[in-house]
Amino acid sequence: QYYRPCGYTFFCTGLQSWTTWQRFDFWVLFGSFACVTGCGLFIINNLSTMVQSIGQPDSLAGNLLFLLSICNVAGRILMGALADLPRVHKISLFQGVASVMLFGLLVSAASPFQEGDYGQSVCLTVTVACVMTAYGGSWVLIVGILADLYGRDDFGKDYGLIAMGPAVSGLIFNSVSALVYEKHAAANGNDSGVCFGNDCYRGSFWMAATAALVGSLILCQMPRTTRSSSIE
C-alpha cells in the first residue's frame, strides 16, 4: 500500500459515483444546449462585421452592442421568473427559447433588402434582440433543467461538462462563418478581405437557424419536469 492524499481519494470517489454522463438524455440535452448557445456566440463574435457587410455606419454596431447586452440580461431575468412558476415545464421553455432564436435568425437569413437599405438594419436589429434574449435565457434554464433531471449531488460536474457545448459549437459556427465570409470577399475581388453584401452572412444565418431548429426538435426526446415535481 502507498499513501494517497485525502483529496485524491475524495476526487476519485466522486468520479466513480458520477453517472450522469452515461445517460443518453444528458447528451441529447448537451447537443441542444450547444446548438442554441452556439447561435448566440455566432452573433456576438461577428456583430461588427455584420454591420459592415450590409453597408451601415459604425454607430449602428455600437447601438446593437448595447441592445445585445440589454437583451442578454432581460432574457436571463425573464426565463428565471418563468422557470420558478409551478407546473411549468423547463424543457418546454427551452424549446420556446430555441424557437425565438430560430425566428430571429430567419429574419436576417431571408431578408429581401439590399446592402445599404434601412430595412436591412431593421432585420439585423430584430435578429440581435431575439437571439440574445434567447441566448441569455438558455443559460438560466439549463441550470434548472440539470438540477431537476439529475439532482444536485453531481451538479457541479454536470454543469461543467454541459458548459463545454457552447465552446465547441461556438468554435464550429464561427469557423464556418469565417470561411463563408472569406469566400464571398474573394469572389467580390476585394484584396483587403472585407466582404460587402447580404451574401457575406446569409449562408451562416441559415446554418445557425438550422442548428436552432435541431436544438428545439431533439428536446422532444427529453422528459418533462416541473418545479413542483422536482421538489416532490
Secondary structure, 3 states (H helix, E strand, C coil): CCCCCHHHHHHHHHHHCCCHHHCHHHHHHHHHHHHHHHHHHHHHHHHHHHHHHCCCCHHHHHHHHHHHHHHHHHHHHHHHHHHCCCCCCHHHHHHHHHHHHHHHHHHHHCCCCCCCCHHHHHHHHHHHHHHHHHHHHHHHHHHHHHHHHHCCCCHHHHHHHHCHHHHHHHHHHHHHHHHHHHHHHHHCCCCCCCCCCCHHHHHHHHHHHHHHHHHHHHHHHCCCCCHHHHHC
